[in-house]
């Protein structure tokens, strides 16, 4: 309807790009999420952390490293993996052909495990729906939880995150970009206003 | 990529993209649940005017693993045997809503005609046309070579690599072989050095400009230590009795161009042996060579499914507008215009 014009007051959308989280903020959010995961699951038994490509994968590795640092007995490499959801998406026919990312699951598989999905931005929820389908083909986890660095709202499906780095009210015309040192050279979360704000 | 008609149409980036996609597809085929929902509701027609077992089954498996509906059509027992033309067959398939047509035809260029004559909207995949091209076979060969010779720990499929610096010997009936033609184009594109080895009678006229070296002596080429040796099938159905005048006798062909245990032993330790199948055991390849641990012939078949899944995915999954970003290239409009169609669809609850 009135797309574009009303702007949430805490975000100065007048400028082209606003940094909403810096490197330290991202680090603090991940540390908090790591503690919340351990608290919720009463320890790190049977945890598997799966990142959703592309930005979710380095985030999952960072999160796993923090989990291992906090909880004795956990080894980061043994609990982290990646889950590509491209082939499960419902919008393949609406976009140019997407490249398929890698799916790697820790040696123990996911049967009976608590899987924590990690993604950078939670938006429509469709990526997570695809991820749940993809998980279903890999095995049967005991529970699936969702960690997102940014929740920007505008859900189109009944999906919510268990662990959120920052809730960021946005308009659909804006674009939220997560930059990570591993892939982009620097770590920050940016809101870009403008008409080219397609969802990722 | 709109159609896949010839490996000569693929540039290096496009070829690597197919191979990388195939690597991810192959990874899914090691799972207990091999089926993916990606092409649900799409229809793939296997239009086979020539006999084929492995290629048709491979395409059928690939399409089914991606949840596409598969319709098999062979010329025998169809209206083609009553004299229906390719055009009318294509119009019929179009009317039935085929999204992709996988075609094998005895006439070189038939897939090209099908793709460009305007009879059908479907994506066309060449599954072998006459003595012209067989692109998915070349892609699966390249995938197999890349996996064995460039993959390492941490990257077992060699994702992202090309074949630069590798030397591939293609041995045998080059004249009748669409596999050889597709492989020469693709291996050259990927940076490999190709040597064709065949008796002069089994080399096509005009082989000179091909991006490949030519030799008549297998032992000389094997002495150069090729990284991969691809044996071609002697296509006896395209010749008359015995050698059909192409060579004096099968025994002589085997002596000069057959891969046997002795020749296999002269290869470097890392070298692999490929064969597109079906093999003539005892003619171009001995049982010792075919069953040796270096022969990756059975693995080629498995990789064929993954490569064909990748091709079908790349042809069918997008919006048909490959690479062209929708309308964002223009100057950003003032914010009163609605966001592009992709965001507005269901953005408001």
Interface residues (C-beta under 8 A of the other chain):
Chain A: X1 X3 X4 X5 X84 X87 X88 X92 X93 X94 X95 X96 X97 X98 X99 X100 X101 X102 X103 X133 X137 X138 X154 X156 X172 X173 X193 X194 X195 X196 X197 X198 X199
Chain B: X1 X17 X20 X21 X24 X25 X27 X28 X31 X33 X35 X36 X37 X38 X66 X159 X313 X314 X317 X318 X319 X321 X322 X323 X324 X325 X328 X332 X333 X334 X335 X336 X337 X338 X339 X340 X342 X343 X344 X345 X346 X347 X348 X349
